[in-house]
């Protein structure tokens, strides 16, 4: 009798769990994240830029967002990017416009270091983004940064 009771209890629990009264339709899958192709095809540079900025890259071991805040001027590892337009106006750089400066900063991070900024370790930011990103992707990242 004890064996039958011991077998009855787990079977009852399993049956009650399986028959919880909910229809299969009540369980909704999480909304799918857009694929890179879908983002690119959306022709929204800022949306593509956000995806590129936050995506992890095996080639360098992190994402842009691991080192830079876009919604703050606070330095994470790299400088915060929120007020980059206002700060750029005070920089003595050869680049005539902000977009060219940001592209240069992504491709050649040591080309211009902000005077009086806390020193960064040499080669902290990889110099391989020209190999990772196309020109259009760099433009999209810049669009995203400036849209914040």
TITILUM-880235 format. One record per atom (N, C-alpha, C): residue number from 1; atom name; y, z, x. Coordinates in nm, 4 decimals, padded with zeros to 6 digits. Example, Ala and Ser with C-alpha at 12.3 -4.5 7.8 and 13.67 -1.06 7.14 Angstrom:
<rs>
+------+-------+----------+----------+----------+
| zavo | lumro |        Y |        Z |        X |
+------+-------+----------+----------+----------+
|    1 |     N | -00.5690 |  00.7800 |  01.3190 |
|    1 |    CA | -00.4500 |  00.7800 |  01.2300 |
|    1 |     C | -00.3300 |  00.7800 |  01.3200 |
|    2 |     N | -00.2250 |  00.7080 |  01.2850 |
|    2 |    CA | -00.1060 |  00.7140 |  01.3670 |
|    2 |     C |  00.0030 |  00.7870 |  01.2900 |
+------+-------+----------+----------+----------+
</rs>
This chain:
<rs>
+------+-------+----------+----------+----------+
| zavo | lumro |        Y |        Z |        X |
+------+-------+----------+----------+----------+
|    1 |     N | -00.1190 |  00.0000 |  00.0811 |
|    1 |    CA |  00.0000 |  00.0000 |  00.0000 |
|    1 |     C |  00.1263 |  00.0000 |  00.0861 |
|    2 |     N |  00.1235 |  00.0801 |  00.1950 |
|    2 |    CA |  00.2395 |  00.0873 |  00.2834 |
|    2 |     C |  00.2677 | -00.0479 |  00.3493 |
|    3 |     N |  00.1650 | -00.1201 |  00.3847 |
|    3 |    CA |  00.1814 | -00.2505 |  00.4483 |
|    3 |     C |  00.2450 | -00.3480 |  00.3515 |
|    4 |     N |  00.1990 | -00.3471 |  00.2252 |
|    4 |    CA |  00.2572 | -00.4361 |  00.1246 |
|    4 |     C |  00.4045 | -00.4034 |  00.1033 |
|    5 |     N |  00.4385 | -00.2743 |  00.0999 |
|    5 |    CA |  00.5766 | -00.2325 |  00.0806 |
|    5 |     C |  00.6624 | -00.2735 |  00.2013 |
|    6 |     N |  00.6094 | -00.2567 |  00.3216 |
|    6 |    CA |  00.6815 | -00.2953 |  00.4422 |
|    6 |     C |  00.7055 | -00.4456 |  00.4476 |
|    7 |     N |  00.6153 | -00.5234 |  00.3937 |
|    7 |    CA |  00.6342 | -00.6683 |  00.3905 |
|    7 |     C |  00.7270 | -00.7084 |  00.2763 |
|    8 |     N |  00.7235 | -00.6321 |  00.1656 |
|    8 |    CA |  00.8045 | -00.6636 |  00.0491 |
|    8 |     C |  00.9544 | -00.6445 |  00.0761 |
|    9 |     N |  00.9894 | -00.5419 |  00.1477 |
|    9 |    CA |  01.1314 | -00.5107 |  00.1727 |
|    9 |     C |  01.1987 | -00.6223 |  00.2539 |
|   10 |     N |  01.1464 | -00.6641 |  00.3695 |
|   10 |    CA |  01.2124 | -00.7733 |  00.4434 |
|   10 |     C |  01.2169 | -00.9042 |  00.3648 |
|   11 |     N |  01.1115 | -00.9335 |  00.2908 |
|   11 |    CA |  01.1092 | -01.0566 |  00.2122 |
|   11 |     C |  01.2151 | -01.0521 |  00.1028 |
|   12 |     N |  01.2337 | -00.9364 |  00.0422 |
|   12 |    CA |  01.3357 | -00.9209 | -00.0618 |
|   12 |     C |  01.4745 | -00.9402 | -00.0018 |
|   13 |     N |  01.4982 | -00.8837 |  00.1136 |
|   13 |    CA |  01.6284 | -00.8984 |  00.1813 |
|   13 |     C |  01.6538 | -01.0453 |  00.2141 |
|   14 |     N |  01.5544 | -01.1126 |  00.2641 |
|   14 |    CA |  01.5700 | -01.2543 |  00.2980 |
|   14 |     C |  01.6002 | -01.3361 |  00.1730 |
|   15 |     N |  01.5289 | -01.3101 |  00.0646 |
|   15 |    CA |  01.5510 | -01.3853 | -00.0583 |
|   15 |     C |  01.6894 | -01.3569 | -00.1164 |
|   16 |     N |  01.7316 | -01.2321 | -00.1136 |
|   16 |    CA |  01.8646 | -01.1989 | -00.1667 |
|   16 |     C |  01.9749 | -01.2622 | -00.0828 |
|   17 |     N |  01.9551 | -01.2645 |  00.0460 |
|   17 |    CA |  02.0539 | -01.3262 |  00.1349 |
|   17 |     C |  02.0616 | -01.4764 |  00.1101 |
|   18 |     N |  01.9462 | -01.5397 |  00.0939 |
|   18 |    CA |  01.9430 | -01.6837 |  00.0713 |
|   18 |     C |  01.9969 | -01.7204 | -00.0658 |
|   19 |     N |  01.9815 | -01.6329 | -00.1608 |
|   19 |    CA |  02.0259 | -01.6589 | -00.2982 |
|   19 |     C |  02.1477 | -01.5726 | -00.3295 |
|   20 |     N |  02.2495 | -01.5876 | -00.2534 |
|   20 |    CA |  02.3669 | -01.5012 | -00.2693 |
|   20 |     C |  02.4550 | -01.5434 | -00.3854 |
|   21 |     N |  02.4128 | -01.6421 | -00.4602 |
|   21 |    CA |  02.4890 | -01.6825 | -00.5776 |
|   21 |     C |  02.5999 | -01.7816 | -00.5490 |
|   22 |     N |  02.6207 | -01.8170 | -00.4252 |
|   22 |    CA |  02.7263 | -01.9126 | -00.3913 |
|   22 |     C |  02.6678 | -02.0527 | -00.3846 |
|   23 |     N |  02.7433 | -02.1469 | -00.4346 |
|   23 |    CA |  02.7029 | -02.2865 | -00.4227 |
|   23 |     C |  02.7266 | -02.3330 | -00.2804 |
|   24 |     N |  02.6522 | -02.4318 | -00.2392 |
|   24 |    CA |  02.6735 | -02.4884 | -00.1054 |
|   24 |     C |  02.8137 | -02.5455 | -00.0927 |
|   25 |     N |  02.8738 | -02.5858 | -00.2059 |
|   25 |    CA |  03.0076 | -02.6431 | -00.2028 |
|   25 |     C |  03.1145 | -02.5402 | -00.1695 |
|   26 |     N |  03.0818 | -02.4118 | -00.1812 |
|   26 |    CA |  03.1818 | -02.3086 | -00.1555 |
|   26 |     C |  03.2085 | -02.2903 | -00.0069 |
|   27 |     N |  03.1213 | -02.3385 |  00.0759 |
|   27 |    CA |  03.1396 | -02.3273 |  00.2201 |
|   27 |     C |  03.2084 | -02.4540 |  00.2680 |
|   28 |     N |  03.3293 | -02.4374 |  00.3155 |
|   28 |    CA |  03.4088 | -02.5518 |  00.3592 |
|   28 |     C |  03.4135 | -02.5564 |  00.5118 |
|   29 |     N |  03.3891 | -02.6719 |  00.5693 |
|   29 |    CA |  03.4001 | -02.6823 |  00.7151 |
|   29 |     C |  03.5469 | -02.6716 |  00.7570 |
|   30 |     N |  03.5679 | -02.6261 |  00.8797 |
|   30 |    CA |  03.7040 | -02.6185 |  00.9334 |
|   30 |     C |  03.7603 | -02.7598 |  00.9434 |
|   31 |     N |  03.8905 | -02.7745 |  00.9206 |
|   31 |    CA |  03.9480 | -02.9088 |  00.9328 |
|   31 |     C |  03.9304 | -02.9616 |  01.0755 |
|   32 |     N |  03.8957 | -03.0862 |  01.0848 |
|   32 |    CA |  03.8730 | -03.1477 |  01.2155 |
|   32 |     C |  04.0050 | -03.1673 |  01.2886 |
|   33 |     N |  04.0040 | -03.1399 |  01.4182 |
|   33 |    CA |  04.1204 | -03.1649 |  01.5016 |
|   33 |     C |  04.1257 | -03.3155 |  01.5298 |
|   34 |     N |  04.2459 | -03.3715 |  01.5375 |
|   34 |    CA |  04.2529 | -03.5152 |  01.5643 |
|   34 |     C |  04.1992 | -03.5474 |  01.7038 |
|   35 |     N |  04.1342 | -03.6605 |  01.7135 |
|   35 |    CA |  04.0881 | -03.7053 |  01.8445 |
|   35 |     C |  04.2076 | -03.7602 |  01.9209 |
|   36 |     N |  04.1942 | -03.7749 |  02.0508 |
|   36 |    CA |  04.3011 | -03.8301 |  02.1331 |
|   36 |     C |  04.3385 | -03.9692 |  02.0826 |
|   37 |     N |  04.2391 | -04.0474 |  02.0440 |
|   37 |    CA |  04.2659 | -04.1819 |  01.9931 |
|   37 |     C |  04.3497 | -04.1759 |  01.8663 |
|   38 |     N |  04.3151 | -04.0832 |  01.7754 |
|   38 |    CA |  04.3923 | -04.0695 |  01.6516 |
|   38 |     C |  04.5360 | -04.0292 |  01.6802 |
|   39 |     N |  04.5558 | -03.9421 |  01.7762 |
|   39 |    CA |  04.6917 | -03.9003 |  01.8111 |
|   39 |     C |  04.7684 | -04.0176 |  01.8702 |
|   40 |     N |  04.7046 | -04.0910 |  01.9594 |
|   40 |    CA |  04.7702 | -04.2064 |  02.0216 |
|   40 |     C |  04.8051 | -04.3095 |  01.9150 |
|   41 |     N |  04.7111 | -04.3342 |  01.8223 |
|   41 |    CA |  04.7349 | -04.4332 |  01.7184 |
|   41 |     C |  04.8414 | -04.3892 |  01.6184 |
|   42 |     N |  04.8695 | -04.2591 |  01.6129 |
|   42 |    CA |  04.9715 | -04.2114 |  01.5202 |
|   42 |     C |  05.1113 | -04.2531 |  01.5665 |
|   43 |     N |  05.1219 | -04.2978 |  01.6903 |
|   43 |    CA |  05.2477 | -04.3439 |  01.7495 |
|   43 |     C |  05.3569 | -04.2384 |  01.7417 |
|   44 |     N |  05.3191 | -04.1128 |  01.7457 |
|   44 |    CA |  05.4141 | -04.0031 |  01.7488 |
|   44 |     C |  05.4107 | -03.9452 |  01.8901 |
|   45 |     N |  05.5062 | -03.9849 |  01.9752 |
|   45 |    CA |  05.5018 | -03.9404 |  02.1143 |
|   45 |     C |  05.5012 | -03.7887 |  02.1300 |
|   46 |     N |  05.5739 | -03.7186 |  02.0431 |
|   46 |    CA |  05.5781 | -03.5736 |  02.0545 |
|   46 |     C |  05.4424 | -03.5120 |  02.0240 |
|   47 |     N |  05.3717 | -03.5652 |  01.9246 |
|   47 |    CA |  05.2386 | -03.5163 |  01.8894 |
|   47 |     C |  05.1398 | -03.5444 |  02.0022 |
|   48 |     N |  05.1441 | -03.6645 |  02.0552 |
|   48 |    CA |  05.0598 | -03.6978 |  02.1698 |
|   48 |     C |  05.0966 | -03.6092 |  02.2877 |
|   49 |     N |  05.2260 | -03.5892 |  02.3094 |
|   49 |    CA |  05.2717 | -03.5043 |  02.4204 |
|   49 |     C |  05.2210 | -03.3621 |  02.4084 |
|   50 |     N |  05.2213 | -03.3082 |  02.2863 |
|   50 |    CA |  05.1698 | -03.1723 |  02.2659 |
|   50 |     C |  05.0215 | -03.1664 |  02.3005 |
|   51 |     N |  04.9465 | -03.2663 |  02.2561 |
|   51 |    CA |  04.8036 | -03.2709 |  02.2871 |
|   51 |     C |  04.7820 | -03.2771 |  02.4374 |
|   52 |     N |  04.8552 | -03.3631 |  02.5052 |
|   52 |    CA |  04.8414 | -03.3765 |  02.6506 |
|   52 |     C |  04.8854 | -03.2502 |  02.7228 |
|   53 |     N |  04.9912 | -03.1858 |  02.6748 |
|   53 |    CA |  05.0471 | -03.0660 |  02.7378 |
|   53 |     C |  04.9509 | -02.9477 |  02.7271 |
|   54 |     N |  04.8775 | -02.9403 |  02.6175 |
|   54 |    CA |  04.7916 | -02.8242 |  02.5942 |
|   54 |     C |  04.6453 | -02.8474 |  02.6303 |
|   55 |     N |  04.6098 | -02.9713 |  02.6610 |
|   55 |    CA |  04.4705 | -03.0044 |  02.6927 |
|   55 |     C |  04.4337 | -02.9588 |  02.8332 |
|   56 |     N |  04.3132 | -02.9044 |  02.8489 |
|   56 |    CA |  04.2603 | -02.8625 |  02.9784 |
|   56 |     C |  04.2139 | -02.9856 |  03.0561 |
|   57 |     N |  04.2471 | -02.9902 |  03.1843 |
|   57 |    CA |  04.2077 | -03.1031 |  03.2697 |
|   57 |     C |  04.1176 | -03.0540 |  03.3809 |
|   58 |     N |  03.9940 | -03.1034 |  03.3834 |
|   58 |    CA |  03.8987 | -03.0649 |  03.4867 |
|   58 |     C |  03.9510 | -03.0979 |  03.6267 |
|   59 |     N |  04.0262 | -03.2079 |  03.6366 |
|   59 |    CA |  04.0746 | -03.2528 |  03.7674 |
|   59 |     C |  04.1621 | -03.1482 |  03.8369 |
|   60 |     N |  04.2337 | -03.0690 |  03.7597 |
|   60 |    CA |  04.3218 | -02.9677 |  03.8191 |
|   60 |     C |  04.2816 | -02.8258 |  03.7823 |
|   61 |     N |  04.1949 | -02.8101 |  03.6823 |
|   61 |    CA |  04.1443 | -02.6789 |  03.6459 |
|   61 |     C |  04.2279 | -02.6019 |  03.5451 |
|   62 |     N |  04.3240 | -02.6668 |  03.4801 |
|   62 |    CA |  04.4076 | -02.6000 |  03.3801 |
|   62 |     C |  04.4859 | -02.7023 |  03.3015 |
|   63 |     N |  04.5669 | -02.6539 |  03.2080 |
|   63 |    CA |  04.6559 | -02.7407 |  03.1303 |
|   63 |     C |  04.7999 | -02.7114 |  03.1702 |
|   64 |     N |  04.8908 | -02.7973 |  03.1294 |
|   64 |    CA |  05.0338 | -02.7722 |  03.1547 |
|   64 |     C |  05.0750 | -02.6387 |  03.0917 |
|   65 |     N |  05.0210 | -02.6131 |  02.9713 |
|   65 |    CA |  05.0564 | -02.4917 |  02.8972 |
|   65 |     C |  05.0069 | -02.3643 |  02.9651 |
|   66 |     N |  04.9125 | -02.3757 |  03.0573 |
|   66 |    CA |  04.8698 | -02.2583 |  03.1316 |
|   66 |     C |  04.9768 | -02.2097 |  03.2282 |
|   67 |     N |  05.0689 | -02.2960 |  03.2632 |
|   67 |    CA |  05.1711 | -02.2605 |  03.3625 |
|   67 |     C |  05.3137 | -02.2633 |  03.3089 |
|   68 |     N |  05.3375 | -02.3342 |  03.2000 |
|   68 |    CA |  05.4740 | -02.3503 |  03.1474 |
|   68 |     C |  05.4807 | -02.3147 |  02.9998 |
|   69 |     N |  05.5822 | -02.2358 |  02.9642 |
|   69 |    CA |  05.6150 | -02.2145 |  02.8232 |
|   69 |     C |  05.7075 | -02.3275 |  02.7799 |
|   70 |     N |  05.6853 | -02.3825 |  02.6606 |
|   70 |    CA |  05.7815 | -02.4799 |  02.6075 |
|   70 |     C |  05.8768 | -02.4137 |  02.5095 |
|   71 |     N |  05.8422 | -02.2956 |  02.4621 |
|   71 |    CA |  05.9241 | -02.2279 |  02.3622 |
|   71 |     C |  06.0006 | -02.1087 |  02.4195 |
|   72 |     N |  06.0151 | -02.1062 |  02.5517 |
|   72 |    CA |  06.0837 | -01.9958 |  02.6181 |
|   72 |     C |  06.1340 | -02.0431 |  02.7550 |
|   73 |     N |  06.2370 | -01.9765 |  02.8025 |
|   73 |    CA |  06.2847 | -02.0029 |  02.9386 |
|   73 |     C |  06.2163 | -01.9122 |  03.0399 |
|   74 |     N |  06.1343 | -01.8222 |  02.9912 |
|   74 |    CA |  06.0650 | -01.7282 |  03.0781 |
|   74 |     C |  05.9671 | -01.8023 |  03.1679 |
|   75 |     N |  05.9667 | -01.7640 |  03.2927 |
|   75 |    CA |  05.8746 | -01.8236 |  03.3889 |
|   75 |     C |  05.7352 | -01.7663 |  03.3676 |
|   76 |     N |  05.6387 | -01.8527 |  03.3547 |
|   76 |    CA |  05.4990 | -01.8119 |  03.3491 |
|   76 |     C |  05.4507 | -01.8227 |  03.4934 |
|   77 |     N |  05.3891 | -01.9319 |  03.5319 |
|   77 |    CA |  05.3685 | -01.9633 |  03.6738 |
|   77 |     C |  05.4759 | -02.0604 |  03.7174 |
|   78 |     N |  05.5001 | -02.1589 |  03.6309 |
|   78 |    CA |  05.6089 | -02.2536 |  03.6512 |
|   78 |     C |  05.7233 | -02.2143 |  03.5592 |
|   79 |     N |  05.8340 | -02.2841 |  03.5681 |
|   79 |    CA |  05.9503 | -02.2467 |  03.4867 |
|   79 |     C |  05.9272 | -02.2697 |  03.3376 |
|   80 |     N |  05.9908 | -02.1856 |  03.2564 |
|   80 |    CA |  05.9936 | -02.2088 |  03.1124 |
|   80 |     C |  06.0771 | -02.3332 |  03.0860 |
|   81 |     N |  06.0467 | -02.4053 |  02.9813 |
|   81 |    CA |  06.1080 | -02.5365 |  02.9596 |
|   81 |     C |  06.2006 | -02.5435 |  02.8377 |
|   82 |     N |  06.2232 | -02.4326 |  02.7699 |
|   82 |    CA |  06.2989 | -02.4361 |  02.6456 |
|   82 |     C |  06.4401 | -02.4914 |  02.6630 |
|   83 |     N |  06.5162 | -02.4423 |  02.7569 |
|   83 |    CA |  06.6564 | -02.4845 |  02.7752 |
|   83 |     C |  06.6729 | -02.5806 |  02.8910 |
|   84 |     N |  06.5728 | -02.6630 |  02.9146 |
|   84 |    CA |  06.5770 | -02.7519 |  03.0306 |
|   84 |     C |  06.6971 | -02.8464 |  03.0271 |
|   85 |     N |  06.7397 | -02.8895 |  02.9086 |
|   85 |    CA |  06.8558 | -02.9798 |  02.9013 |
|   85 |     C |  06.9816 | -02.9125 |  02.9550 |
|   86 |     N |  07.0048 | -02.7893 |  02.9144 |
|   86 |    CA |  07.1239 | -02.7175 |  02.9610 |
|   86 |     C |  07.1160 | -02.6878 |  03.1108 |
|   87 |     N |  06.9997 | -02.6494 |  03.1588 |
|   87 |    CA |  06.9842 | -02.6196 |  03.3016 |
|   87 |     C |  06.9981 | -02.7459 |  03.3852 |
|   88 |     N |  06.9425 | -02.8580 |  03.3356 |
|   88 |    CA |  06.9503 | -02.9833 |  03.4100 |
|   88 |     C |  07.0955 | -03.0214 |  03.4374 |
|   89 |     N |  07.1833 | -02.9949 |  03.3437 |
|   89 |    CA |  07.3249 | -03.0293 |  03.3598 |
|   89 |     C |  07.3864 | -02.9572 |  03.4796 |
|   90 |     N |  07.3263 | -02.8474 |  03.5237 |
|   90 |    CA |  07.3810 | -02.7722 |  03.6379 |
|   90 |     C |  07.3141 | -02.8085 |  03.7700 |
|   91 |     N |  07.2101 | -02.8906 |  03.7652 |
|   91 |    CA |  07.1361 | -02.9252 |  03.8868 |
|   91 |     C |  07.2071 | -03.0377 |  03.9619 |
|   92 |     N |  07.2016 | -03.0303 |  04.0929 |
|   92 |    CA |  07.2547 | -03.1367 |  04.1772 |
|   92 |     C |  07.1357 | -03.2228 |  04.2207 |
|   93 |     N |  07.0982 | -03.3153 |  04.1327 |
|   93 |    CA |  06.9816 | -03.4003 |  04.1599 |
|   93 |     C |  07.0231 | -03.5461 |  04.1587 |
|   94 |     N |  06.9428 | -03.6272 |  04.2242 |
|   94 |    CA |  06.9716 | -03.7709 |  04.2285 |
|   94 |     C |  06.9428 | -03.8385 |  04.0952 |
|   95 |     N |  06.8495 | -03.7851 |  04.0181 |
|   95 |    CA |  06.8147 | -03.8448 |  03.8888 |
|   95 |     C |  06.9356 | -03.8394 |  03.7966 |
|   96 |     N |  06.9688 | -03.9529 |  03.7407 |
|   96 |    CA |  07.0864 | -03.9609 |  03.6544 |
|   96 |     C |  07.0601 | -03.9055 |  03.5156 |
|   97 |     N |  06.9344 | -03.9068 |  03.4731 |
|   97 |    CA |  06.9078 | -03.8571 |  03.3390 |
|   97 |     C |  06.7912 | -03.7588 |  03.3393 |
|   98 |     N |  06.7866 | -03.6784 |  03.2364 |
|   98 |    CA |  06.6887 | -03.5717 |  03.2254 |
|   98 |     C |  06.5455 | -03.6246 |  03.2234 |
|   99 |     N |  06.5222 | -03.7331 |  03.1497 |
|   99 |    CA |  06.3864 | -03.7873 |  03.1412 |
|   99 |     C |  06.3352 | -03.8298 |  03.2785 |
|  100 |     N |  06.4197 | -03.8927 |  03.3583 |
|  100 |    CA |  06.3793 | -03.9347 |  03.4932 |
|  100 |     C |  06.3520 | -03.8126 |  03.5813 |
|  101 |     N |  06.4347 | -03.7104 |  03.5667 |
|  101 |    CA |  06.4143 | -03.5863 |  03.6415 |
|  101 |     C |  06.2810 | -03.5215 |  03.6053 |
|  102 |     N |  06.2512 | -03.5135 |  03.4746 |
|  102 |    CA |  06.1254 | -03.4517 |  03.4327 |
|  102 |     C |  06.0054 | -03.5335 |  03.4802 |
|  103 |     N |  06.0151 | -03.6648 |  03.4727 |
|  103 |    CA |  05.9054 | -03.7496 |  03.5221 |
|  103 |     C |  05.8836 | -03.7255 |  03.6708 |
|  104 |     N |  05.9932 | -03.7197 |  03.7466 |
|  104 |    CA |  05.9823 | -03.6931 |  03.8901 |
|  104 |     C |  05.9221 | -03.5549 |  03.9146 |
|  105 |     N |  05.9602 | -03.4577 |  03.8346 |
|  105 |    CA |  05.9082 | -03.3215 |  03.8511 |
|  105 |     C |  05.7590 | -03.3146 |  03.8221 |
|  106 |     N |  05.7111 | -03.3964 |  03.7296 |
|  106 |    CA |  05.5680 | -03.4002 |  03.6987 |
|  106 |     C |  05.4920 | -03.4710 |  03.8098 |
|  107 |     N |  05.5452 | -03.5830 |  03.8572 |
|  107 |    CA |  05.4748 | -03.6642 |  03.9567 |
|  107 |     C |  05.4916 | -03.6137 |  04.0998 |
|  108 |     N |  05.6084 | -03.5586 |  04.1305 |
|  108 |    CA |  05.6384 | -03.5074 |  04.2656 |
|  108 |     C |  05.7027 | -03.3699 |  04.2527 |
|  109 |     N |  05.6243 | -03.2693 |  04.2219 |
|  109 |    CA |  05.6800 | -03.1384 |  04.1878 |
|  109 |     C |  05.7652 | -03.0737 |  04.2974 |
|  110 |     N |  05.7455 | -03.1100 |  04.4220 |
|  110 |    CA |  05.8235 | -03.0500 |  04.5305 |
|  110 |     C |  05.9526 | -03.1268 |  04.5589 |
|  111 |     N |  05.9777 | -03.2352 |  04.4868 |
|  111 |    CA |  06.0955 | -03.3185 |  04.5145 |
|  111 |     C |  06.2258 | -03.2427 |  04.4936 |
|  112 |     N |  06.2310 | -03.1550 |  04.3939 |
|  112 |    CA |  06.3516 | -03.0767 |  04.3696 |
|  112 |     C |  06.3118 | -02.9368 |  04.3262 |
|  113 |     N |  06.3544 | -02.8393 |  04.4012 |
|  113 |    CA |  06.3335 | -02.6989 |  04.3666 |
|  113 |     C |  06.4702 | -02.6426 |  04.3297 |
|  114 |     N |  06.4780 | -02.5797 |  04.2149 |
|  114 |    CA |  06.6050 | -02.5250 |  04.1666 |
|  114 |     C |  06.6569 | -02.4225 |  04.2668 |
|  115 |     N |  06.7827 | -02.4390 |  04.3119 |
|  115 |    CA |  06.8406 | -02.3417 |  04.4045 |
|  115 |     C |  06.8421 | -02.2011 |  04.3427 |
|  116 |     N |  06.8210 | -02.1026 |  04.4245 |
|  116 |    CA |  06.8216 | -01.9614 |  04.3856 |
|  116 |     C |  06.7082 | -01.9242 |  04.2901 |
|  117 |     N |  06.6134 | -02.0139 |  04.2714 |
|  117 |    CA |  06.4965 | -01.9812 |  04.1899 |
|  117 |     C |  06.3994 | -01.9027 |  04.2773 |
|  118 |     N |  06.3215 | -01.8163 |  04.2166 |
|  118 |    CA |  06.2200 | -01.7444 |  04.2933 |
|  118 |     C |  06.1284 | -01.8467 |  04.3583 |
|  119 |     N |  06.0912 | -01.8240 |  04.4820 |
|  119 |    CA |  06.0087 | -01.9242 |  04.5506 |
|  119 |     C |  05.8706 | -01.9389 |  04.4869 |
|  120 |     N |  05.8231 | -02.0611 |  04.4898 |
|  120 |    CA |  05.6892 | -02.0922 |  04.4417 |
|  120 |     C |  05.6001 | -02.1119 |  04.5628 |
|  121 |     N |  05.4731 | -02.0756 |  04.5521 |
|  121 |    CA |  05.3825 | -02.1079 |  04.6629 |
|  121 |     C |  05.3768 | -02.2594 |  04.6831 |
|  122 |     N |  05.3655 | -02.3046 |  04.8060 |
|  122 |    CA |  05.3577 | -02.4495 |  04.8297 |
|  122 |     C |  05.2413 | -02.5101 |  04.7514 |
|  123 |     N |  05.2661 | -02.6271 |  04.6974 |
|  123 |    CA |  05.1643 | -02.7040 |  04.6253 |
|  123 |     C |  05.1042 | -02.6293 |  04.5054 |
|  124 |     N |  05.1836 | -02.5420 |  04.4449 |
|  124 |    CA |  05.1357 | -02.4707 |  04.3268 |
|  124 |     C |  05.1040 | -02.5690 |  04.2142 |
|  125 |     N |  05.1942 | -02.6630 |  04.1913 |
|  125 |    CA |  05.1698 | -02.7639 |  04.0891 |
|  125 |     C |  05.1036 | -02.8847 |  04.1550 |
|  126 |     N |  04.9905 | -02.9281 |  04.1011 |
|  126 |    CA |  04.9204 | -03.0420 |  04.1620 |
|  126 |     C |  05.0064 | -03.1678 |  04.1650 |
|  127 |     N |  04.9802 | -03.2496 |  04.2636 |
|  127 |    CA |  05.0514 | -03.3770 |  04.2783 |
|  127 |     C |  04.9679 | -03.4928 |  04.2273 |
|  128 |     N |  04.8698 | -03.4637 |  04.1462 |
|  128 |    CA |  04.7753 | -03.5667 |  04.1024 |
|  128 |     C |  04.8001 | -03.6151 |  03.9604 |
|  129 |     N |  04.9090 | -03.5725 |  03.8985 |
|  129 |    CA |  04.9308 | -03.6116 |  03.7593 |
|  129 |     C |  04.9557 | -03.7613 |  03.7438 |
|  130 |     N |  04.9999 | -03.8284 |  03.8463 |
|  130 |    CA |  05.0134 | -03.9737 |  03.8416 |
|  130 |     C |  04.8789 | -04.0431 |  03.8297 |
|  131 |     N |  04.7737 | -03.9769 |  03.8779 |
|  131 |    CA |  04.6380 | -04.0304 |  03.8651 |
|  131 |     C |  04.5752 | -03.9931 |  03.7310 |
|  132 |     N |  04.6183 | -03.8826 |  03.6737 |
|  132 |    CA |  04.5603 | -03.8331 |  03.5491 |
|  132 |     C |  04.6262 | -03.8979 |  03.4274 |
|  133 |     N |  04.7596 | -03.9086 |  03.4308 |
|  133 |    CA |  04.8350 | -03.9576 |  03.3152 |
|  133 |     C |  04.8885 | -04.0982 |  03.3386 |
|  134 |     N |  04.8905 | -04.1769 |  03.2317 |
|  134 |    CA |  04.9578 | -04.3071 |  03.2368 |
|  134 |     C |  05.1083 | -04.2825 |  03.2225 |
|  135 |     N |  05.1874 | -04.3848 |  03.2457 |
|  135 |    CA |  05.3324 | -04.3735 |  03.2288 |
|  135 |     C |  05.3670 | -04.3376 |  03.0843 |
|  136 |     N |  05.2953 | -04.3973 |  02.9898 |
|  136 |    CA |  05.3183 | -04.3683 |  02.8478 |
|  136 |     C |  05.2852 | -04.2232 |  02.8153 |
|  137 |     N |  05.1808 | -04.1700 |  02.8761 |
|  137 |    CA |  05.1434 | -04.0305 |  02.8523 |
|  137 |     C |  05.2462 | -03.9349 |  02.9112 |
|  138 |     N |  05.2985 | -03.9673 |  03.0273 |
|  138 |    CA |  05.4045 | -03.8838 |  03.0863 |
|  138 |     C |  05.5277 | -03.8872 |  02.9971 |
|  139 |     N |  05.5624 | -04.0038 |  02.9462 |
|  139 |    CA |  05.6752 | -04.0148 |  02.8525 |
|  139 |     C |  05.6503 | -03.9296 |  02.7281 |
|  140 |     N |  05.5260 | -03.9284 |  02.6796 |
|  140 |    CA |  05.4925 | -03.8490 |  02.5607 |
|  140 |     C |  05.5050 | -03.6996 |  02.5893 |
|  141 |     N |  05.4624 | -03.6566 |  02.7067 |
|  141 |    CA |  05.4769 | -03.5157 |  02.7448 |
|  141 |     C |  05.6243 | -03.4787 |  02.7503 |
|  142 |     N |  05.7052 | -03.5645 |  02.8079 |
|  142 |    CA |  05.8497 | -03.5397 |  02.8168 |
|  142 |     C |  05.9103 | -03.5345 |  02.6758 |
|  143 |     N |  05.8699 | -03.6249 |  02.5870 |
|  143 |    CA |  05.9175 | -03.6219 |  02.4482 |
|  143 |     C |  05.8828 | -03.4898 |  02.3822 |
|  144 |     N |  05.7632 | -03.4419 |  02.4057 |
|  144 |    CA |  05.7218 | -03.3141 |  02.3488 |
|  144 |     C |  05.8074 | -03.1994 |  02.4028 |
|  145 |     N |  05.8278 | -03.1959 |  02.5336 |
|  145 |    CA |  05.9086 | -03.0892 |  02.5941 |
|  145 |     C |  06.0493 | -03.0897 |  02.5358 |
|  146 |     N |  06.1084 | -03.2064 |  02.5242 |
|  146 |    CA |  06.2475 | -03.2161 |  02.4760 |
|  146 |     C |  06.2600 | -03.1927 |  02.3250 |
|  147 |     N |  06.1506 | -03.2065 |  02.2528 |
|  147 |    CA |  06.1543 | -03.1846 |  02.1070 |
|  147 |     C |  06.1505 | -03.0360 |  02.0715 |
|  148 |     N |  06.1249 | -02.9526 |  02.1686 |
|  148 |    CA |  06.1134 | -02.8091 |  02.1402 |
|  148 |     C |  06.2489 | -02.7436 |  02.1256 |
+------+-------+----------+----------+----------+
</rs>
